């Protein structure tokens, strides 16, 4: 439970930081001052938490992790097969 809470808070903070960077880099000075408020940062934090919740409910994180792990396993099997073929040729 504690780890899951830290995940939500971490994603919220990351979203807030990325949003703050986007505001300060993309917007011109007039609009930057308009959106550079505490309310904006609170909204960005909440949006990050909501996005993390939706991703977990739709199991998008396991789909991504599953494909990433499958790709690693396939690459490892391919490397092992290559190594075995090289060893067989040398025999």
C-alpha positions in Angstrom: 0.0 0.0 0.0 2.8 2.4 1.0 4.7 1.7 -2.3 1.6 2.2 -4.4 1.0 5.6 -2.7 4.6 6.6 -3.4 4.1 5.6 -7.1 1.0 7.9 -7.3 2.9 10.8 -5.6 5.9 10.2 -7.8 3.9 10.3 -11.0 2.1 13.4 -9.8 5.4 15.2 -9.0 6.9 14.2 -12.4 3.8 15.4 -14.2 4.0 18.7 -12.3 7.7 19.2 -13.1 7.2 18.4 -16.8 4.2 20.7 -17.0 6.2 23.5 -15.2 9.0 23.1 -17.7 6.6 23.1 -20.6 5.0 26.3 -19.3 8.3 28.1 -18.9 9.8 26.9 -22.2 6.9 27.0 -24.6 4.8 30.0 -23.5 5.8 33.6 -24.0 6.3 35.8 -20.9 2.7 37.2 -20.7 1.0 33.8 -20.8 3.7 32.3 -18.6 2.9 34.7 -15.8 -0.8 33.9 -16.3 -0.3 30.1 -16.0 2.6 30.1 -13.5 0.4 29.8 -10.4 0.0 27.4 -7.5 -3.4 26.4 -8.9 -1.7 25.3 -12.2 0.8 23.2 -10.3 -1.9 21.6 -8.1 -3.9 20.7 -11.2 -0.8 19.2 -13.0 -0.2 17.1 -9.9 -3.7 15.9 -9.8 -3.7 15.1 -13.5 -0.6 13.0 -13.0 -2.2 11.0 -10.3 -5.4 10.5 -12.4 -3.3 9.4 -15.4 -1.4 6.9 -13.3 -4.7 5.6 -11.9 -6.2 5.2 -15.4 -3.1 3.5 -16.7 -3.2 1.0 -13.9 -6.9 0.3 -14.2 -6.6 -0.4 -18.0 -3.4 -2.5 -17.3 -1.5 -0.4 -19.8 1.6 -0.6 -17.6 1.6 -4.4 -17.7 1.1 -4.5 -21.4 4.1 -2.2 -21.9 6.2 -4.1 -19.4 5.2 -7.4 -20.8 6.2 -6.4 -24.3 9.5 -5.0 -23.1 10.3 -8.1 -21.1 9.3 -10.3 -24.1 11.7 -8.4 -26.3 14.5 -8.9 -23.8 13.8 -12.6 -23.5 13.7 -13.0 -27.3 17.0 -11.1 -27.7 18.6 -13.2 -25.0 17.4 -16.4 -26.7 18.8 -15.2 -30.1 22.1 -14.3 -28.5 22.3 -17.8 -26.9 21.5 -19.4 -30.2 24.2 -17.5 -32.0 26.7 -18.4 -29.3 25.8 -22.1 -29.6 26.1 -22.0 -33.4 29.5 -20.4 -33.1 30.6 -23.1 -30.6 29.2 -25.9 -32.8 31.1 -24.5 -35.8 34.4 -24.4 -33.9 34.0 -28.0 -32.8 
